[in-house]
Amino acid sequence: MSKFLKRKQLSNKRKMDLSKYMNAFKNTGQILEGIKNNVFKSEHIEAEAAKRWATCLNCPFLDIIGKDCLIKGAAPCCSKCGCSLKYKTRALSSDCPVGNWNALMDEETEDTLKEKINYKEP
Ligand code: SF4
């Protein structure tokens, strides 16, 4: 593993683990309350994306070249669903098609969260 990846992993461990945090919220109403209270930040989404990406890096369905991407030039992709992993890992309502990681919220809640925190896709 490169020094850059090791440093990135350490940095991500220090950040809040969003999926654990989401488990603390039992339902959509509480999640929306958390959004209202400004508990969620863009960095939480990025930390979750980094965690998911670390899983994808070790997955046999990772398509680095992009031959199975639904959209040309969207590599790296998941060869199981064809999605660009840059976006899929940041979509909190998205899940891994073979169960390696789970959706954390429904699409409506995700849209609300991203709008409230002014989240911009990198
Ligand atoms: S989304 Fe799931 S199946 Fe696709 S590359 Fe990532 S871990 Fe593998």
Residues whose N, C-alpha, C, O or C-beta is under 5 A from the ligand:
A	BS01	SF4	T55 C56 C59 F61 L62 C77 C78 K80 C96 P97 V98 N100
